[in-house]
Amino acid sequence: MAAIGPQDIRKRIGRFRVLIMGRANAGKTTILQKVCNTTDRPEIYDAKGHKRGNHDITNEMVFRSNPVFIFHDSCGFEAGTDKEFESMKNFISERAHATKLKDRIHAIWYCIPMDEHSRTFQRAEERFFLECDTGNAPVIAVFTKFDALRAVAYGEIKKQLQGASAEERSKRIAQGVEELFTNTGVLENLRKSENRARYKSYVRLQYMHKKDTNCDTLLESTTLALDNEELRLCLVWTQQSSLELCIKCAVK
């Protein structure tokens, strides 16, 4: 069987399409900018290719630095009405089951900020995972602002750390972070058997405001979550930030 090349993938799939979701200030724009290696804002187009200034889940967001990615934004349905939720739900169902692969949502990134760790899984998250039919599109839970847990963990054991070595402090804080994360119960909610959304894996992103951080773990997790080999290759060739991911897939 002949090897599948980039041009073949482009003809069959076109561009890699991602729906990014999450409440306001979850860090969605920063993630997309990191993935596309830019600090610019995206250009927004409607279904007919006309430029738009407003966000709508049906509109396509494209960054000039890497136009082979197409992004859709859930646009804050989390704080909206039932009508907005149903609109989002219908969009996902239609795109997840589109006849042509190029028209489908290929992956969903659901961002859950950890700077409010006591409110990680709210009604919006519950309804999405319970009610939304995502078809074969894998859902990656993206825990953003994960570094916020470190500050909380340190605050809880600050007095106990007096006199401890740097290594011991680091170890104790790391343990505290894991305990805080476990106690949110968010993973149990994601893995409920009655959920319709196809949750596949999660990643933790921290210190994303710093220039030297990236989204390589998110890209790798998404690649591994894809069942379709052509989609995996499409994502690997589309992303431009992780040479390691390219090497890993080449070896496999």
C-alpha positions as CSV (number, residue, x, y, z in Angstrom):
1,M,0.0,0.0,0.0
2,A,1.4,3.4,-1.0
3,A,2.3,5.8,1.8
4,I,-0.1,8.6,2.5
5,G,1.4,12.0,1.7
6,P,0.5,15.5,2.9
7,Q,-1.1,16.4,-0.5
8,D,-3.3,13.3,-0.3
9,I,-4.4,14.3,3.2
10,R,-5.1,17.9,2.1
11,K,-7.4,16.7,-0.7
12,R,-9.3,14.3,1.6
13,I,-9.5,16.3,4.8
14,G,-8.6,19.9,3.9
15,R,-7.8,21.5,7.2
16,F,-7.8,20.3,10.8
17,R,-10.9,21.5,12.6
18,V,-11.1,22.1,16.4
19,L,-14.0,23.3,18.6
20,I,-12.6,25.0,21.7
21,M,-15.0,25.3,24.6
22,G,-15.0,26.8,28.1
23,R,-16.2,29.6,30.2
24,A,-14.9,33.2,29.8
25,N,-11.3,33.8,31.0
26,A,-10.4,30.1,30.7
27,G,-7.4,30.9,28.6
28,K,-8.8,29.7,25.2
29,T,-7.4,32.5,23.1
30,T,-3.9,32.0,24.6
31,I,-4.0,28.3,23.8
32,L,-4.9,28.9,20.2
33,Q,-2.2,31.5,19.9
34,K,0.4,29.1,21.4
35,V,-0.7,26.3,19.0
36,C,-0.4,28.6,16.0
37,N,2.9,30.3,17.2
38,T,1.5,33.8,17.2
39,T,0.4,36.7,19.4
40,D,-2.0,38.0,16.8
41,R,-5.8,37.8,17.0
42,P,-7.6,35.4,14.7
43,E,-9.5,36.4,11.6
44,I,-13.1,35.3,11.6
45,Y,-15.1,34.1,8.7
46,D,-18.7,32.9,8.2
47,A,-19.7,29.8,6.3
48,K,-19.6,31.7,3.0
49,G,-16.1,32.9,3.6
50,H,-17.1,36.5,4.4
51,K,-15.0,38.2,7.1
52,R,-16.8,38.8,10.3
53,G,-16.0,40.8,13.5
54,N,-18.2,38.9,15.9
55,H,-17.8,35.5,17.4
56,D,-20.4,32.8,16.7
57,I,-19.9,29.1,17.1
58,T,-20.6,28.5,13.4
59,N,-18.0,31.0,12.3
60,E,-14.4,29.9,11.6
61,M,-11.4,31.4,13.3
62,V,-8.1,31.3,11.4
63,F,-4.7,32.5,12.3
64,R,-2.5,33.8,9.5
65,S,0.6,32.1,11.1
66,N,-1.0,28.7,10.5
67,P,-4.2,28.9,8.3
68,V,-4.4,25.1,8.1
69,F,-6.1,25.0,11.5
70,I,-9.8,26.0,11.7
71,F,-11.1,26.8,15.1
72,H,-14.7,27.2,16.3
73,D,-15.4,28.9,19.7
74,S,-18.3,27.9,21.9
75,C,-18.7,31.7,22.6
76,G,-19.7,31.6,26.2
77,F,-22.7,29.3,26.0
78,E,-21.8,28.4,29.6
79,A,-23.3,31.7,30.8
80,G,-26.1,31.7,28.2
81,T,-29.7,30.6,27.9
82,D,-31.2,27.2,27.2
83,K,-31.6,28.4,23.6
84,E,-27.9,29.1,23.3
85,F,-27.1,25.7,24.7
86,E,-29.4,23.9,22.3
87,S,-27.8,25.9,19.4
88,M,-24.4,24.7,20.5
89,K,-25.6,21.2,21.0
90,N,-27.1,21.1,17.5
91,F,-24.0,22.5,15.9
92,I,-21.8,19.8,17.5
93,S,-24.2,17.0,16.4
94,E,-24.4,18.3,12.9
95,R,-20.6,18.8,12.6
96,A,-19.7,15.5,14.3
97,H,-21.8,13.5,11.9
98,A,-21.2,15.5,8.7
99,T,-20.9,13.3,5.6
100,K,-17.6,14.7,4.5
101,L,-14.6,14.4,6.8
102,K,-13.4,17.9,5.9
103,D,-16.7,19.3,7.3
104,R,-16.6,17.5,10.6
105,I,-15.2,18.7,14.0
106,H,-12.1,16.6,14.3
107,A,-11.4,17.3,18.0
108,I,-12.9,19.2,20.9
109,W,-10.8,21.0,23.5
110,Y,-12.9,21.7,26.6
111,C,-11.1,24.2,28.9
112,I,-11.6,24.1,32.6
113,P,-9.7,26.7,34.6
114,M,-8.2,25.7,37.9
115,D,-8.0,29.1,39.5
116,E,-11.4,28.3,41.0
117,H,-10.7,24.7,41.9
118,S,-13.9,24.4,44.0
119,R,-16.0,25.2,40.9
120,T,-14.3,23.1,38.2
121,F,-17.4,21.2,37.1
122,Q,-20.4,23.5,37.0
123,R,-23.8,23.1,35.4
124,A,-22.5,24.0,31.9
125,E,-19.8,21.3,32.0
126,E,-22.3,18.8,33.4
127,R,-24.8,19.4,30.7
128,F,-22.2,19.4,27.9
129,F,-20.8,16.0,28.8
130,L,-24.1,14.5,29.7
131,E,-26.2,15.7,26.7
132,C,-23.9,16.5,23.7
133,D,-23.4,13.8,21.1
134,T,-19.8,14.4,19.9
135,G,-19.7,11.4,17.5
136,N,-16.2,10.2,16.8
137,A,-14.6,13.6,17.8
138,P,-12.5,13.0,20.9
139,V,-13.0,15.5,23.8
140,I,-9.8,16.5,25.5
141,A,-10.3,18.2,28.9
142,V,-7.8,21.0,29.2
143,F,-7.1,22.1,32.8
144,T,-5.9,25.6,32.3
145,K,-4.2,27.8,35.0
146,F,-3.1,24.7,36.7
147,D,-0.3,26.6,38.5
148,A,-3.0,28.2,40.6
149,L,-3.3,25.0,42.6
150,R,0.4,25.3,43.6
151,A,-0.3,28.6,45.4
152,V,-3.3,27.1,47.2
153,A,-1.3,24.0,48.2
154,Y,1.6,26.1,49.5
155,G,-0.8,28.3,51.5
156,E,-2.4,25.3,53.2
157,I,1.0,23.8,54.5
158,K,3.1,27.0,54.7
159,K,3.7,26.7,58.4
160,Q,4.6,23.0,58.1
161,L,7.3,23.8,55.6
162,Q,9.3,26.0,57.9
163,G,12.8,24.5,58.2
164,A,12.3,22.0,55.4
165,S,14.8,21.6,52.6
166,A,14.0,23.0,49.1
167,E,13.6,19.4,47.8
168,E,11.2,18.5,50.7
169,R,9.2,21.7,50.2
170,S,8.8,21.0,46.5
171,K,7.8,17.4,47.1
172,R,5.2,18.4,49.8
173,I,3.7,21.1,47.6
174,A,3.4,18.7,44.6
175,Q,1.6,16.2,46.8
176,G,-0.7,19.0,47.9
177,V,-1.5,19.9,44.3
178,E,-2.4,16.3,43.5
179,E,-4.7,16.1,46.6
180,L,-6.4,19.3,45.6
181,F,-6.9,18.1,42.0
182,T,-8.2,14.7,43.1
183,N,-10.6,16.3,45.6
184,T,-12.3,18.4,42.9
185,G,-13.9,15.2,41.6
186,V,-13.6,16.5,38.1
187,L,-12.2,13.3,36.6
188,E,-15.0,11.2,38.1
189,N,-17.5,13.6,36.4
190,L,-15.7,13.3,33.1
191,R,-15.8,9.5,33.2
192,K,-19.4,9.0,34.1
193,S,-20.8,6.1,32.0
194,E,-24.0,8.0,31.2
195,N,-22.1,10.8,29.5
196,R,-22.7,11.2,25.7
197,A,-19.7,13.3,25.0
198,R,-16.7,11.2,24.0
199,Y,-14.1,12.2,26.7
200,K,-10.7,10.7,25.8
201,S,-8.0,12.3,27.9
202,Y,-6.9,15.4,29.8
203,V,-3.9,17.7,29.9
204,R,-2.7,20.2,32.4
205,L,-1.5,23.6,31.2
206,Q,0.3,26.0,33.5
207,Y,2.2,29.3,33.3
208,M,0.8,29.9,29.8
209,H,1.3,33.6,30.2
210,K,5.1,33.0,29.9
211,K,6.7,33.1,26.5
212,D,8.6,29.9,26.8
213,T,5.5,27.7,27.4
214,N,3.7,25.7,24.7
215,C,0.8,23.4,24.0
216,D,2.8,20.4,22.9
217,T,1.2,18.1,25.5
218,L,-2.3,19.1,24.2
219,L,-1.3,18.4,20.6
220,E,0.2,15.0,21.4
221,S,-2.8,14.1,23.5
222,T,-5.2,15.0,20.7
223,T,-3.1,13.1,18.2
224,L,-3.2,9.9,20.3
225,A,-7.0,10.3,20.9
226,L,-7.8,10.3,17.2
227,D,-9.0,6.9,15.8
228,N,-8.6,7.9,12.2
229,E,-5.0,7.5,10.9
230,E,-5.5,10.2,8.2
231,L,-6.7,12.7,10.9
232,R,-3.7,11.9,13.0
233,L,-1.4,12.6,10.1
234,C,-3.3,15.7,9.2
235,L,-2.8,17.1,12.8
236,V,0.8,16.2,12.9
237,W,1.5,17.9,9.6
238,T,-0.7,20.9,10.5
239,Q,0.9,21.8,13.8
240,Q,4.2,23.6,13.6
241,S,5.2,23.8,17.2
242,S,6.2,20.3,18.2
243,L,9.1,18.7,16.3
244,E,9.1,15.9,18.9
245,L,5.5,15.0,18.0
246,C,6.5,14.7,14.3
247,I,9.4,12.4,15.2
248,K,7.3,10.2,17.5
249,C,4.7,9.7,14.7
250,A,7.4,9.1,12.1
251,V,8.9,6.4,14.3
252,K,5.5,4.7,14.8
